[in-house]
Amino acid sequence: MDITAHMQQLGRQARAASRAMARASTATRNKALLLIADAIERDAAALKAANQQDLDAARAAGLAPALLDRLALSDKAIATMVDGLRQIVALPDPIGEISNMKVRPSGIQVGQMRVPLGVIGIIYEARPNVTVDAAGLCIKSGNATILRGGSEAIHCNRALAQLVAEGLAGAGLPAHGVQVVDTTDRAAVGALITMPEYVDVIVPRGGKGLIERLMKEATVPMIKHLDGICHVYIDSKADIDKALRIALNAKTHRYGTCNTMETLLVARDIAPAVLPRLAELYAAKEVELRADPESYEILRGYPNLVEAVEEDWRTEYLAPILSVKVVAGIDEAMEHINTYSSKHTEAIVTEDYSDAMRFLREVDSASVMVNASTRFADGFEYGLGAEIGISNDKLHARGPVGLEGLTSLKYVVFGHGEIRE
Amino acid sequence: MDITAHMQQLGRQARAASRAMARASTATRNKALLLIADAIERDAAALKAANQQDLDAARAAGLAPALLDRLALSDKAIATMVDGLRQIVALPDPIGEISNMKVRPSGIQVGQMRVPLGVIGIIYEARPNVTVDAAGLCIKSGNATILRGGSEAIHCNRALAQLVAEGLAGAGLPAHGVQVVDTTDRAAVGALITMPEYVDVIVPRGGKGLIERLMKEATVPMIKHLDGICHVYIDSKADIDKALRIALNAKTHRYGTCNTMETLLVARDIAPAVLPRLAELYAAKEVELRADPESYEILRGYPNLVEAVEEDWRTEYLAPILSVKVVAGIDEAMEHINTYSSKHTEAIVTEDYSDAMRFLREVDSASVMVNASTRFADGFEYGLGAEIGISNDKLHARGPVGLEGLTSLKYVVFGHGEIRE
């Protein structure tokens, strides 16, 4: 098979289908989602059998346990997928909404209408639940989509593709509204990210390695984040209880997520009061501390204490490891953040109003928080209802990306025969 | 001079200055704008002398009359620049505004704060007024900017750069907040569009040739449009007077602008009634008509009538030339538009409510209009107050781009010690 030609074919089909997807009423799109949910429930046993094929092959190939874990489709995972689709149905339809309507001196009325982007390409690892989540969000937002999941999940993804197709057909939507790439050839990814004539945006979901590879080659714009080097800054005016609670939660609630704190900055004034208590809390969770010289002095004698090196400030550990640095105050903290942050999420802990306001205004990251754990940087926690991904870029969507990030605003003009004089 | 190293230096300086620009109060940014306006008024004679140097050199080099025209800085052009700056002062400050504030079940309050993009690179032709307009919009929106104007305007741009620097200094803003590239070496452009670490977005202002060149090389995202192949569709239910007025205005108000109509589509039912009358109006303006077979038959005998070829539907004439096609109705019209349009601006003329609504919803262009001339697709006409450029892309800004297009929304979270459970 000529993979490039095959992907171009999928692209042409997606582009053609995107018009019908965009035109479809809210009711039609919701109907498709409900039919897919029902079909998944009905065929749960068959899905698990397909998944078992994938798991057997993956085990035989020696896939890492963490990856096997993500590949596995338990009853609970199936129920979560089905629930997710029904929750998407309940979300307000972003499409067609007109905002900012104004009457202009010329007599024309101008507003902005929210419309689908067109064709979304999703590239993800061997996680079958993403197939359903992503298809659901794209259908709801009136987009056509091309899904390319990790090859280890091919049998399960094929089975899911069937059920998605059934739902689309049942609602009268085009079969090519959602296409699952049915080849494990990696050249399919290269083709998908270099056909801007057919694909409007790529949403990659996966590790830093995947994203870096895509960034080098993609000519289609991406909604992506490379990594999450998130900071918490404990200001000299911090409430110590809040500081301990937030710094502990931001690091230890989950280690492998992009909104987990990787570097803790502490104001010099408050460091002797806060760092030893925090070190005890971290010690209980076996978190290794990589400390700059000043915090190292304060913490000397605590377990799991290591001297930080320059590379630590640039590292997303995704592990029970935290880099710690004492700073003079908010200016040095913001300087450090603006130098080393991946612009994902940063938080200040402070009771000082002006410091809080300065931090919110001056820190150039997708999410900036006062007195809250960085772990809140999440589409569900922000009330987006669902999350297709996270963007650390500044253009288009920034931060957690929900349905709105899969849409665009076009200008609509209501005239009465006006011409320009 | 090592141009790449020099541009990297400008980039580093811009990035550093961008923080102070973003932090500056509304009053500070407005003060800079007013000081620049005053300085331009004061030094009008010197600016005209610098411009005369450019004009003499350009004439000696045999620059085309149209380009000389754009290069020339008349008293009126100077007054317009000064007025433009003062109008920018009067615009509301987009920066710092928080929207969509919600209290979430967790207790956190989440909103979105409008912030500058950071560093904007502007690449434009030899038009000194763009130097001032672009600097003004970037200062107002709290961005640092690197301006690279056409080399024929170098003396005038240098003089303007001095006055901009004077205004920035007078307001206490960093000297590198606005940098004018002071070399005519074209390698400067290549460097500017390939340093995403220092430049957040490029706004190219110029012809299709420039944009195509940049698109091939740029690794920095661009806010751009390649061309404007705009359509007017006269529906079978059109009010004929409105149709004649709009079709005439959309083509003949100005020939060289990107929102000028290039293709007229007419419903079969109404073509015999509308096309001959329209042809007379166009004849009076010496507009050449390139007609498909069906409209050719209707118009046979009219002056300046030519048979259209496939290439015509893909051509932005920027001239008194119009391609004309008879279509069965709105479906064929939208099919033609979605095939050939550059996604800039399309209009329908109709009294039929459902056709109007379908056209607005289903045509996938940056501006879609009912009963109005395509010439209205413009930042001032839409009430943006000013226009830095136009985007035919769907991500980030779409259509005429004003101050808001030079900004981004970041999430801000107001907490009270919340952690994720």
Boltz contact constraints between the chains, C-beta under 6 A:
constraints:
  - contact:
      token1: [A, 23]
      token2: [B, 362]
      max_distance: 6.0
  - contact:
      token1: [A, 102]
      token2: [B, 383]
      max_distance: 6.0
  - contact:
      token1: [A, 104]
      token2: [B, 383]
      max_distance: 6.0
  - contact:
      token1: [A, 108]
      token2: [B, 372]
      max_distance: 6.0
  - contact:
      token1: [A, 108]
      token2: [B, 376]
      max_distance: 6.0
  - contact:
      token1: [A, 110]
      token2: [B, 382]
      max_distance: 6.0
  - contact:
      token1: [A, 117]
      token2: [B, 394]
      max_distance: 6.0
  - contact:
      token1: [A, 200]
      token2: [B, 394]
      max_distance: 6.0
  - contact:
      token1: [A, 221]
      token2: [B, 395]
      max_distance: 6.0
  - contact:
      token1: [A, 242]
      token2: [B, 417]
      max_distance: 6.0
  - contact:
      token1: [A, 245]
      token2: [B, 419]
      max_distance: 6.0
  - contact:
      token1: [A, 249]
      token2: [B, 419]
      max_distance: 6.0
  - contact:
      token1: [A, 253]
      token2: [B, 420]
      max_distance: 6.0
  - contact:
      token1: [A, 360]
      token2: [B, 412]
      max_distance: 6.0
  - contact:
      token1: [A, 362]
      token2: [B, 23]
      max_distance: 6.0
  - contact:
      token1: [A, 366]
      token2: [B, 410]
      max_distance: 6.0
  - contact:
      token1: [A, 367]
      token2: [B, 411]
      max_distance: 6.0
  - contact:
      token1: [A, 368]
      token2: [B, 412]
      max_distance: 6.0
  - contact:
      token1: [A, 369]
      token2: [B, 413]
      max_distance: 6.0
  - contact:
      token1: [A, 370]
      token2: [B, 414]
      max_distance: 6.0
  - contact:
      token1: [A, 370]
      token2: [B, 415]
      max_distance: 6.0
  - contact:
      token1: [A, 371]
      token2: [B, 415]
      max_distance: 6.0
  - contact:
      token1: [A, 371]
      token2: [B, 416]
      max_distance: 6.0
  - contact:
      token1: [A, 371]
      token2: [B, 417]
      max_distance: 6.0
  - contact:
      token1: [A, 372]
      token2: [B, 108]
      max_distance: 6.0
  - contact:
      token1: [A, 372]
      token2: [B, 413]
      max_distance: 6.0
  - contact:
      token1: [A, 372]
      token2: [B, 415]
      max_distance: 6.0
  - contact:
      token1: [A, 372]
      token2: [B, 418]
      max_distance: 6.0
  - contact:
      token1: [A, 373]
      token2: [B, 419]
      max_distance: 6.0
  - contact:
      token1: [A, 373]
      token2: [B, 420]
      max_distance: 6.0
  - contact:
      token1: [A, 375]
      token2: [B, 420]
      max_distance: 6.0
  - contact:
      token1: [A, 376]
      token2: [B, 108]
      max_distance: 6.0
  - contact:
      token1: [A, 382]
      token2: [B, 110]
      max_distance: 6.0
  - contact:
      token1: [A, 383]
      token2: [B, 102]
      max_distance: 6.0
  - contact:
      token1: [A, 383]
      token2: [B, 104]
      max_distance: 6.0
  - contact:
      token1: [A, 394]
      token2: [B, 117]
      max_distance: 6.0
  - contact:
      token1: [A, 394]
      token2: [B, 200]
      max_distance: 6.0
  - contact:
      token1: [A, 394]
      token2: [B, 408]
      max_distance: 6.0
  - contact:
      token1: [A, 395]
      token2: [B, 221]
      max_distance: 6.0
  - contact:
      token1: [A, 395]
      token2: [B, 396]
      max_distance: 6.0
  - contact:
      token1: [A, 396]
      token2: [B, 395]
      max_distance: 6.0
  - contact:
      token1: [A, 396]
      token2: [B, 396]
      max_distance: 6.0
  - contact:
      token1: [A, 398]
      token2: [B, 408]
      max_distance: 6.0
  - contact:
      token1: [A, 398]
      token2: [B, 410]
      max_distance: 6.0
  - contact:
      token1: [A, 399]
      token2: [B, 411]
      max_distance: 6.0
  - contact:
      token1: [A, 408]
      token2: [B, 394]
      max_distance: 6.0
  - contact:
      token1: [A, 408]
      token2: [B, 398]
      max_distance: 6.0
  - contact:
      token1: [A, 410]
      token2: [B, 366]
      max_distance: 6.0
  - contact:
      token1: [A, 410]
      token2: [B, 398]
      max_distance: 6.0
  - contact:
      token1: [A, 411]
      token2: [B, 367]
      max_distance: 6.0
  - contact:
      token1: [A, 411]
      token2: [B, 399]
      max_distance: 6.0
  - contact:
      token1: [A, 412]
      token2: [B, 360]
      max_distance: 6.0
  - contact:
      token1: [A, 412]
      token2: [B, 368]
      max_distance: 6.0
  - contact:
      token1: [A, 413]
      token2: [B, 369]
      max_distance: 6.0
  - contact:
      token1: [A, 413]
      token2: [B, 372]
      max_distance: 6.0
  - contact:
      token1: [A, 414]
      token2: [B, 370]
      max_distance: 6.0
  - contact:
      token1: [A, 415]
      token2: [B, 370]
      max_distance: 6.0
  - contact:
      token1: [A, 415]
      token2: [B, 371]
      max_distance: 6.0
  - contact:
      token1: [A, 415]
      token2: [B, 372]
      max_distance: 6.0
  - contact:
      token1: [A, 416]
      token2: [B, 371]
      max_distance: 6.0
  - contact:
      token1: [A, 417]
      token2: [B, 242]
      max_distance: 6.0
  - contact:
      token1: [A, 417]
      token2: [B, 371]
      max_distance: 6.0
  - contact:
      token1: [A, 418]
      token2: [B, 372]
      max_distance: 6.0
  - contact:
      token1: [A, 419]
      token2: [B, 245]
      max_distance: 6.0
  - contact:
      token1: [A, 419]
      token2: [B, 249]
      max_distance: 6.0
  - contact:
      token1: [A, 419]
      token2: [B, 373]
      max_distance: 6.0
  - contact:
      token1: [A, 420]
      token2: [B, 253]
      max_distance: 6.0
  - contact:
      token1: [A, 420]
      token2: [B, 373]
      max_distance: 6.0
  - contact:
      token1: [A, 420]
      token2: [B, 375]
      max_distance: 6.0
